[in-house]
């Protein structure tokens, strides 16, 4: 199967609905062969952005380019894109092979060649032997793969995925997201993926675009967003960090010595100078100890979850959420603890100063 590749570019795109401005001014580029996820809370503009790229909504102003071609005013059926919907949107009265071949036949390809291409695409997504089944005879994950196959068989420049896993249970979501990512990397197609699930975005993306109120709050690799958030919003939204206060004692080159609740840690300075600072603290950034040096606190709540213990700790940093994967049994509520901080999982937030 030959897969085309296309770059996607938004140039100063604005979208208004009456007096409401959903997208004030969006400019970004998605490179050929890249999987970029649009992530954000409800109402942030991610689905509107996807729908404008698909041709289901028209920008109020600005340009959208696909593979170098201005498609801003082209209707959906004249854009070289294909979409996988949240609801799958399979034809219930058609077999799997008929569903996958439908778009090819509707575009004028004869039934024989259309079926041949559909069979090859079903093989790509691991659905050999299921061609004659009806959608109702498939599991949720299999139905999702039929929906992906139906889009891929058209060999679009860009595959659009709108909350594609939201109808699946947690275990199946992990499996199918891995399959989608493996397929995208193997075939090298460009993909734009919309989700509100942070873990899903971290797992499948080359880059993540976090949106807030219709603007790009931060765009970068999953690791960049998780380990180097540029704002408290990003730190809290990607991975649910504790937002804590500290003080930068000194800066030498690219590193800063930071006092955090009495413990001094060396961290990337991120352009900040001496003085008060805000930090993102991931739940695994501290080891929970009965005693010894560290940030003092008291157990406010604890929960044993098999391979780890979750704590809420009251102390010098306020109330924070900590995960301890080294303990066999949880400490009781009210127990005094010290938190041994480790640099991995701690980051200064540039926007905070």
VMD Tcl script that draws the C-alpha trace (Angstrom):
set ca {
  {0.00 0.00 0.00}
  {1.51 3.32 -1.06}
  {0.84 6.06 1.44}
  {0.99 9.73 0.46}
  {2.33 12.27 2.89}
  {1.14 15.82 3.37}
  {2.13 18.77 5.51}
  {-0.67 20.70 7.22}
  {-0.42 24.43 7.81}
  {-2.75 26.82 9.58}
  {-2.02 30.48 8.83}
  {-3.67 33.01 11.14}
  {-6.89 31.01 11.18}
  {-9.83 32.47 13.06}
  {-13.22 30.89 13.66}
  {-16.23 32.75 15.01}
  {-19.71 31.44 15.74}
  {-21.85 34.59 15.77}
  {-20.40 36.83 18.46}
  {-18.35 34.00 20.00}
  {-14.74 33.57 18.89}
  {-13.80 29.91 19.20}
  {-10.36 30.25 17.56}
  {-8.86 33.77 17.82}
  {-5.67 33.32 15.76}
  {-4.19 29.88 15.06}
  {-0.90 29.36 13.24}
  {0.92 26.00 13.28}
  {2.54 23.49 10.95}
  {2.28 19.70 11.06}
  {5.10 18.00 9.19}
  {4.62 15.14 6.68}
  {4.54 11.74 8.37}
  {3.97 13.24 11.82}
  {1.27 12.30 14.30}
  {0.17 15.42 16.15}
  {-2.43 15.34 18.89}
  {-4.73 18.25 19.70}
  {-5.29 18.04 23.44}
  {-7.23 20.16 25.85}
  {-10.31 20.46 28.05}
  {-13.83 20.64 26.64}
  {-14.45 23.85 24.74}
  {-10.77 24.57 24.06}
  {-11.17 24.52 20.26}
  {-9.51 21.22 19.38}
  {-12.54 19.67 17.64}
  {-13.31 22.93 15.82}
  {-9.73 22.94 14.54}
  {-10.06 19.36 13.31}
  {-13.39 20.08 11.64}
  {-11.91 23.06 9.79}
  {-9.11 20.85 8.49}
  {-11.66 18.24 7.42}
  {-13.76 20.84 5.59}
  {-16.74 20.39 7.91}
  {-16.36 23.98 9.18}
  {-15.07 27.04 7.30}
  {-12.61 29.48 8.87}
  {-13.87 33.00 9.39}
  {-10.49 34.18 8.16}
  {-7.00 32.82 7.52}
  {-5.71 29.96 5.40}
  {-5.42 26.18 5.69}
  {-2.88 24.45 3.45}
  {-2.60 20.72 2.80}
  {0.48 19.47 0.98}
  {1.17 23.05 -0.10}
  {-2.32 23.52 -1.60}
  {-4.71 26.12 -0.20}
  {-7.81 24.12 0.78}
  {-9.45 26.80 2.91}
  {-12.57 27.02 0.73}
  {-12.58 23.52 -0.72}
  {-15.51 21.29 0.29}
  {-14.82 18.20 2.38}
  {-15.09 15.77 -0.54}
  {-12.37 17.59 -2.49}
  {-9.76 17.48 0.25}
  {-7.29 14.62 0.39}
  {-8.16 13.74 3.99}
  {-10.07 10.94 5.67}
  {-11.67 10.96 9.09}
  {-12.18 8.35 11.79}
  {-15.15 9.36 13.93}
  {-15.74 8.80 17.62}
  {-18.89 6.77 16.83}
  {-17.13 4.69 14.09}
  {-20.10 5.48 11.75}
  {-20.04 2.02 10.14}
  {-22.93 0.94 7.94}
  {-24.66 -1.75 10.05}
  {-26.23 -3.57 7.08}
  {-22.91 -3.88 5.21}
  {-20.19 -6.46 5.82}
  {-16.72 -5.38 6.94}
  {-15.33 -5.61 3.39}
  {-18.27 -3.62 2.02}
  {-17.76 -0.91 4.61}
  {-14.07 -0.59 3.77}
  {-14.60 -0.67 0.00}
  {-17.54 1.75 0.04}
  {-15.52 4.95 -0.34}
  {-13.50 3.53 -3.21}
  {-16.61 2.44 -5.12}
  {-18.33 5.76 -4.42}
  {-15.35 7.55 -5.98}
  {-15.70 5.47 -9.16}
  {-13.38 2.48 -8.66}
  {-14.83 -0.79 -9.98}
  {-15.94 -3.37 -7.38}
  {-13.15 -5.87 -8.17}
  {-10.17 -3.51 -7.65}
  {-12.00 -1.83 -4.74}
  {-12.41 -5.17 -2.95}
  {-8.77 -6.09 -3.57}
  {-7.56 -2.83 -2.02}
  {-10.00 -3.24 0.86}
  {-8.71 -6.75 1.59}
  {-5.10 -5.51 1.66}
  {-6.05 -2.73 4.05}
  {-7.93 -5.10 6.35}
  {-4.79 -7.20 6.49}
  {-2.78 -4.11 7.46}
  {-4.99 -3.50 10.48}
  {-5.05 -7.17 11.52}
  {-8.59 -8.07 10.45}
  {-7.84 -10.99 8.12}
  {-10.70 -13.49 8.08}
  {-13.36 -11.03 9.25}
  {-14.25 -9.52 5.87}
  {-17.73 -11.02 5.66}
  {-18.86 -10.26 9.19}
  {-21.31 -7.49 10.04}
  {-20.18 -4.71 12.41}
  {-22.52 -6.02 15.12}
  {-20.55 -9.30 15.12}
  {-17.29 -7.52 16.01}
  {-15.86 -6.31 19.28}
  {-15.47 -2.58 19.94}
  {-11.78 -2.71 19.15}
  {-12.39 -4.58 15.89}
  {-15.03 -2.05 14.85}
  {-12.55 0.74 15.50}
  {-9.99 -0.96 13.26}
  {-12.62 -1.27 10.51}
  {-13.19 2.48 10.79}
  {-9.43 3.09 10.52}
  {-9.19 0.72 7.52}
  {-12.08 2.47 5.77}
  {-10.19 5.77 6.09}
  {-6.75 4.37 5.17}
  {-7.95 2.55 2.04}
  {-8.51 5.96 0.43}
  {-4.77 6.67 0.84}
  {-5.33 10.21 2.10}
  {-2.56 12.73 2.63}
  {-3.82 13.19 6.20}
  {-5.78 10.91 8.51}
  {-7.97 12.70 11.06}
  {-8.99 10.90 14.25}
  {-11.67 12.48 16.44}
  {-11.68 10.94 19.95}
  {-11.26 7.51 18.31}
  {-10.98 5.49 21.52}
  {-13.54 7.15 23.76}
  {-16.09 4.33 23.33}
  {-13.67 1.60 24.44}
  {-12.90 0.37 27.94}
  {-9.54 1.22 29.53}
  {-7.71 -2.02 28.66}
  {-8.93 -1.99 25.05}
  {-8.01 1.69 24.69}
  {-4.40 0.88 25.54}
  {-4.32 -1.95 23.01}
  {-5.95 -0.05 20.15}
  {-3.93 3.13 20.66}
  {-0.77 1.04 20.36}
  {-2.10 -0.50 17.14}
  {-2.93 2.93 15.68}
  {0.52 4.28 16.56}
  {2.30 1.22 15.15}
  {0.31 1.46 11.92}
  {1.00 5.19 11.55}
  {4.73 4.71 12.04}
  {4.84 1.73 9.69}
  {2.96 3.44 6.86}
  {4.28 6.93 7.52}
  {1.03 8.81 6.99}
  {0.37 12.23 8.52}
  {-2.22 12.10 11.30}
  {-4.05 14.67 13.40}
  {-5.53 13.12 16.52}
  {-8.01 14.76 18.91}
  {-8.41 13.61 22.49}
  {-9.03 14.97 25.98}
  {-7.09 12.05 27.51}
  {-3.58 13.11 28.55}
  {-2.20 9.59 28.85}
  {-3.50 8.73 25.39}
  {-1.84 11.84 23.93}
  {1.49 11.04 25.60}
  {1.38 7.48 24.27}
  {0.65 8.08 20.58}
  {2.09 11.48 19.63}
  {5.19 12.82 17.94}
  {4.06 16.22 19.15}
  {1.18 17.46 21.28}
  {-0.66 20.75 20.83}
  {-2.29 21.73 24.12}
  {-5.11 24.19 23.51}
  {-6.83 26.53 25.93}
  {-9.57 29.00 25.01}
  {-8.87 28.51 21.30}
  {-5.15 29.26 21.44}
  {-2.06 27.04 21.58}
  {-0.89 27.01 25.19}
  {2.18 24.88 24.36}
  {3.30 22.67 21.49}
  {6.08 20.11 21.77}
  {7.06 16.49 22.20}
  {5.33 14.48 24.94}
  {8.54 14.58 26.97}
  {8.88 18.37 26.56}
  {5.38 18.99 27.81}
  {5.63 16.57 30.70}
  {9.13 17.47 31.91}
  {9.32 21.15 30.91}
  {5.85 22.74 31.15}
  {5.79 26.42 30.25}
  {2.86 27.34 32.50}
  {0.94 26.15 35.53}
  {-1.93 25.19 33.23}
  {0.29 22.84 31.20}
  {1.92 21.40 34.32}
  {-1.44 20.62 35.88}
  {-3.15 19.43 32.70}
  {-0.36 17.12 31.51}
  {0.13 14.62 34.28}
  {-1.67 16.46 37.09}
  {1.36 17.97 38.79}
  {1.42 19.51 42.24}
  {2.06 23.25 41.84}
  {4.34 24.29 44.69}
  {6.39 27.31 45.77}
  {10.15 27.51 46.14}
  {13.00 29.99 46.04}
  {15.87 30.16 43.57}
  {18.98 30.70 45.69}
  {21.50 31.09 42.86}
  {21.88 30.58 39.12}
  {25.02 29.33 37.42}
  {24.83 28.96 33.66}
  {21.80 26.86 32.81}
  {21.31 25.49 36.34}
  {19.64 26.88 39.44}
  {19.90 25.94 43.11}
  {16.36 25.88 44.43}
  {15.14 25.75 48.03}
  {11.99 23.61 48.18}
  {10.57 23.35 51.68}
  {14.04 23.35 53.20}
  {15.61 20.91 50.71}
  {18.00 22.36 48.13}
  {17.80 20.82 44.65}
  {19.68 21.70 41.45}
  {17.34 22.08 38.45}
  {17.44 23.59 34.94}
  {17.05 27.35 35.43}
  {14.83 27.80 32.36}
  {15.76 31.49 32.08}
  {14.74 32.38 35.64}
  {16.72 34.44 38.14}
  {17.07 34.46 41.91}
  {13.93 34.88 43.99}
  {10.53 33.27 44.55}
  {9.53 30.62 42.01}
  {6.76 28.19 41.21}
  {7.46 24.57 40.39}
  {5.68 21.58 38.93}
  {6.13 18.52 41.15}
  {5.08 15.18 39.71}
  {3.59 12.60 42.02}
  {6.70 10.40 41.73}
  {9.20 13.18 42.48}
  {9.57 12.27 46.15}
  {10.36 9.16 48.15}
  {8.21 8.81 51.27}
  {10.31 8.09 54.40}
  {9.54 7.62 58.10}
  {12.47 9.81 59.06}
  {15.71 11.28 57.78}
  {16.49 14.47 55.84}
  {13.86 15.96 53.54}
  {10.68 17.98 53.47}
  {8.59 17.27 56.55}
  {4.89 16.51 56.51}
  {2.03 14.40 57.84}
  {-0.04 11.75 56.08}
  {-3.49 13.21 55.38}
  {-4.75 10.17 53.42}
  {-3.36 6.94 52.03}
  {-4.60 4.30 49.61}
  {-3.02 0.93 48.82}
  {-3.36 0.14 45.08}
  {-1.39 -3.07 44.71}
  {1.87 -2.00 43.09}
  {1.94 1.44 44.72}
  {0.57 3.55 47.55}
  {-1.06 6.93 46.96}
  {-0.66 9.60 49.63}
  {-1.88 13.08 50.32}
  {0.73 14.80 52.48}
  {0.23 17.98 54.49}
  {3.34 19.96 55.27}
  {5.75 22.66 54.20}
  {4.64 22.40 50.57}
  {0.93 22.55 51.35}
  {-1.18 19.50 50.59}
  {0.44 17.45 47.82}
  {-0.26 14.16 46.08}
  {2.57 11.61 46.16}
  {2.87 8.08 44.75}
  {5.19 5.65 46.54}
  {6.02 2.49 44.56}
  {8.61 1.24 47.07}
  {6.38 0.57 50.08}
  {4.73 -2.74 50.93}
  {2.05 -1.19 53.16}
  {0.67 2.34 53.53}
  {1.55 4.57 56.46}
  {-1.44 5.46 58.63}
  {-3.20 8.82 58.54}
  {-1.45 11.21 60.93}
  {1.96 9.56 60.62}
  {4.90 12.00 60.36}
  {6.95 11.62 57.15}
  {9.84 13.20 55.31}
  {9.88 13.52 51.55}
  {13.22 12.89 49.85}
  {13.00 15.02 46.70}
  {14.62 13.95 43.44}
  {15.23 16.25 40.47}
  {13.43 14.02 37.98}
  {9.81 15.06 38.25}
  {10.54 18.61 39.41}
  {10.57 21.58 37.03}
  {10.66 25.33 37.40}
  {7.79 27.04 35.59}
  {9.02 29.99 33.50}
  {5.65 31.73 33.30}
  {5.38 31.91 37.07}
  {8.04 34.60 37.58}
}
mol new
graphics top color blue
foreach p $ca { graphics top sphere $p radius 0.5 }
foreach p [lrange $ca 0 end-1] q [lrange $ca 1 end] { graphics top cylinder $p $q radius 0.2 }
display resetview
